[in-house]
Amino acid sequence: MARSSSASKSSSAPADAGLPSGVQNGVRDRLIVGLDVDDVGAADAAVSRLGDAVRFYKIGKQLFVHAGPDVVRRVQATGADVFLDLKFHDIPNTVAAAGVEAARLGVRIFNVHAAGGLTMMQRTVAEVDRVCRAEQRRRPKIIAVTVLTSLADADLVQVGVERTTAQQVVKLARLAKRAGLDGVVASPREIGAIRRACGPDFLIVTPGVRPAGGDVHDQKRVLTPGEAVAAGADYLVVSLPVLAAADPVAAAEDIVTDMRRGARKRG
């Protein structure tokens, strides 16, 4: 897997000058493109075509089950970072062991379901910390899934949750912070509430983002990239608007440009 030089490696530095300190360190590096494809060939082609326009990729269940850890290594070999989006949710020892292997794989971020409970999250943090210290590895960021962006209030009621999505997101975000996690995955519409509940340093990774006029597909709580960054998102996860575009590089560049506009609106 080789990456093309479709975008200049230094292009983000001058463009990011003058942005708020919280987003100054590479707006481009805060765009995560989801490799929501069904085989290694398609993943290779996407990464190669996007080249230097994208430096961070999400690998989820479909591609990981199809190709295994090797696909993570293939992406990393291009110099890009990986968010391993497997949403671990099991008994504490099992999730902790899976988290350790994610750290050994060298991913930058991985996630667990906050609904797995406080003990599950605490044990995962403790084991990953222990192994990374012992083996002198870079510790990945560990974040929690709160409420899937495909779910609305009515969907929560169907599974026995009487809180609104906004209330449930905040409850689970607080639980994740108490457990020592680095942040959460959450819809852009909950960013403000999470910031108030968990503070400015709590990481927020935000799917449910679509360019203005784009198809929302199965996402129910969406904002544009600029709106999400302006609201305080740390990273944005985008897949189809880039991968399905006639010109994926141009689509990624447009998203980064909108992110910069949003960053300049942040206080």
Secondary structure as UniProt FT lines:
FT   TURN            9..11
FT   HELIX           12..16
FT   TURN            17..18
FT   HELIX           21..23
FT   HELIX           28..30
FT   STRAND          31..34
FT   HELIX           40..50
FT   HELIX           51..53
FT   STRAND          56..60
FT   HELIX           61..67
FT   HELIX           69..76
FT   TURN            77..79
FT   STRAND          81..88
FT   HELIX           92..105
FT   STRAND          109..113
FT   HELIX           114..116
FT   HELIX           118..135
FT   STRAND          141..145
FT   TURN            149..150
FT   HELIX           153..158
FT   TURN            159..160
FT   HELIX           165..179
FT   STRAND          183..185
FT   HELIX           188..190
FT   HELIX           191..198
FT   TURN            200..201
FT   STRAND          203..206
FT   TURN            212..213
FT   TURN            217..218
FT   HELIX           225..231
FT   STRAND          235..238
FT   HELIX           240..243
FT   HELIX           248..264
//
